[in-house]
Structure formats: structure tokens, C-alpha cells
Amino acid sequence: MAASVTKHQADPADSKGSAPVNPLHRRQFIIKSTAAAAALVAGRTSAQVTTGNPLQQTPSACTTVTDLPTPLRPDPQDASHIFSAPETVLAFRNHGMQAELLSRPITPLGCHYLLIHFDIPDLEATGYSVAIGGRVKQPFSLNLDDIKSRPKMTQAVTMECAGTGRSTLHPRAVYVPWFKEAIGTYQWGGTPLRPFLEQAGLLEDAVEVLFTGWDTGIDLGVEHAFERSLPIEDAMRDDVMLAWEANGQPLLPQHGFPLRLVVPHWYGMASVKWLRAITVLNQPFKGVEQEKVYRYQQQKGERGEPVQVKRVHSVMRPPGIPDLITRQRYVAPGTHMLEGMAWSGSGRITNVQVSTDNAKSWKNATLVRTLEDRFAWMHWHFEWTVSEPGDYILACRATDEAGNQQPIDPNDQWNRQGMGVNGVQRIAVTVQEGIGGAQPDVPSKARVAVKGAEAPIIPNVTNQIAKPR
């Protein structure tokens, strides 16, 4: 710290050709600077713990988020476009899916969204086991080889975090600041859960099945393992599975290695990772992650309805090319194939509509079922012909077989925790002549796309053997 402060506040006499600095004066300066920095750090200990930067401050406009643990979720944030240091750290730990991959039915490994509540447990396949007990006739334990010896099933499942769309609300709920990227579809491999419960023998008073992970931490001021329960009827569904692989490969550590639960019709929090135990209960589970969070709360202090089945949702693959910082899209005049995915926990998608005028008017897209699994997303596409340069807002909305349709305004689904927000996605697109002209040649024929930018110097050498896209 002292060296850094000295460097940036050096005396002019330190410059080349000047008189030497008295070592005593330098030492006194360093001591004073160090003391001042220490006093600053002492007043910002919580920020140092959160960010690793003792000089980092929480933005003053972000009024509801502290850097210190609290027993309550922060109130919704009225400064909806300002994010606190803790939220930024959460965003780095929990990445979303890259939207440009939405043309692919199966999300590539490493590109699926992540939500890690506490820490990733350091687990090995050797010696790993799952205990099945509670209100059953015959409690037993299974190692990974035992589980893998059971009949195998594979199914493509579109998983979605319950917090998707949280940052589109106003006021904005405070937690992982998701927009529309907390999604992904893996081809999960494993075995059905139901035969294990049948083998254990459910007692007559069984009402729920609790799934406990190996990850432990503190939330709402309470230390606990991450665990969630399902009603018996949901746990016994044929599509609920114990999964040990994704896309034909062993689970990645961050996705639950060596074993996780996959509940296709519920939001992702139900698919408990790093599975440690399965416990049959004779009463509803009231743990922190079930009773206090993942609730549709409208007012502070109310219990709220539980977050369960995924709401109907759709997203669009961003067309054209992006601006690096803002992600504004650029396309040339002409015909463009807009495409994306749609899904629902309540059944198959029956319709997707597209708007090119900021949700003022809608036209039907074409649906293409690329995956037969009931809870895998549906591909859609729509041909957009645009001749007039300018700025446009694109949007898409889906309807499922139960008749559910996405709301145009995300605030129609406002709740304090920012859960299940499925308002239509909007993508800003600039139509501009010449877009795409930089790509074909190597070196690139760089050109100015934004007024005021500096025109680049284009090399006069070309690479004749570079392959065209």
C-alpha cells in the first residue's frame, strides 16, 4: 500500500536530473500515508471483505445494500440501474448463458448458466454415497457405482433460475442481478428417482421428500446446508432423476459433481446439486431456502406463495454484431432471420410471436421442435426484412399449451424477491449501411460505425489464404 501511494504522489524532485530526496522525509511520508490508508481501510472493512479492494466503496446511490451480513434480504432497490459491490461479486461467481448460442438445441458444456449459493464442495467419486432415510420402511445407502448400475435415462431439460429477469423490475430486487441469461439446456444422463423411493418403502404419513446438498453457508443470518423438498407426487414423477452426467460427460464440479437432482418442470433451485441425502418427511419442510426465500412476496413480512413450476418464457438470439460495452446490436438493411427458444414448466409451447416495433404489434413466428423431450425448449424463427436505417426494438413472447402467455411489462410479475419474472425480452438493434463489411477480409477492413470514433488505419497487406466464414 505504501509503495503504491508513494508512486502516485511522488515529489517532483524525484524526477530525473533533480536533487535527491532526503530518505528521512520519504520514510515519514510513507509512514503517514500508510497510517492514513489504514484508517481508511478500518472504516471500510466490510468492503474489503467483499471485494478484496480496501478502497472500494459501495455506490452511494445504492441505498438498500450493505457489505455486512444481515438477517434479512435487502429491500428492493429503487436505483434500479446501480448495483452494489456484493451484487457485482455474485454476478462474477454466477454467470449466465451466452445468448449467441441460442441457435443450438443443446447448450455446450461450460456455457450453461450457474447459480452457486454457497461454495462448490470438493468431492470425489470414490467413496461417495447418498443416504435415503426418514419416513421409510427400509433406510439404505448407495454409492455412485450402485446408482450408475440402475437403468439409465437421458433427457434434454431446459433449466432456468427462478431469478431470471430480476433486473428488469423496478424497484429491482436485490440478489444475483440476472437479466435473461440464467438459462441453459443440457442432455442430462442418470437414472429415475422413483425406484429408489419405492425400494425404501414410503410410510403412510409421508408428505414430502427432502434433498440435502453438501454445500453449506449462511443465508438470512442462519447457517444451514442447501436443501429443498418436493411434494411426494412431484418426487415420484417419472422424469425426476438423479443425474451424474451432462451432454455425455461427467458433471462439472460447478454443476453438481458427482451427483445431482434434476426436476424438469420446476425452476432450477429444486434441482439440488452435490446430493448428500434424501429424507422422506411427514410434514412440510420449513428450511430457509424453502420457507423464507424462493417465495412470491408482494409485501415485506408476508410469507408469499412458493416458487415452483417454471413460467412460460422465450428469448431471442441477438441478431447482427454487438457493441462491446453496451451489447447494442448492429445489422445492415436487408432480410434477417430472427430466432430463439421458448419453454414452460406447464407443458409444450404452442405459439411464439415477434415484434419489431417495441411490442406495439406482433406477428407469429415459425416453431421448430428440435428436441422431443417435454421440458426442452422449442426453437422458433422469424424472417425480418428491414430497409430503413435507424434504431429498432425487437421483442418475443411465447404461449404454452396451458394457455399461459408472457406479459409485455415485466412489472406485471413484480415481487420483492424478483422471482419468476417472465416479461417479454427487448433487444435494441441499430440498422446501418455497411455493417458486416469488416468481416470478410483479413486483416479486417475496420470502419467507423459510431459517430465520433477515430478512423483506423487499414494495413495494405492481405492474407489471401484466410478462409471465408
Salt bridges, closest charged atoms under 4 A:
ASP14 OD2 - ARG26 NH2 2.91
ASP75 OD1 - LYS300 NZ 3.33
ASP75 OD1 - ARG416 NH2 2.84
ASP78 OD1 - HIS170 NE2 3.54
GLU87 OE2 - ARG172 NH1 2.42
GLU160 OE2 - HIS313 ND1 2.83
GLU198 OE2 - ARG194 NE 2.84
ASP205 OD2 - ARG135 NH2 2.90
ASP219 OD1 - ARG73 NH1 2.64
ASP234 OD1 - HIS265 NE2 2.74
ASP238 OD1 - ARG194 NH1 3.68
ASP239 OD2 - ARG237 NH2 2.97
GLU245 OE2 - LYS152 NZ 2.76
GLU289 OE2 - HIS224 NE2 2.88
GLU291 OE2 - ARG303 NE 2.58
GLU339 OE1 - HIS379 NE2 2.82
GLU401 OE2 - ARG374 NH2 2.72
ASP441 OD2 - LYS445 NZ 3.36
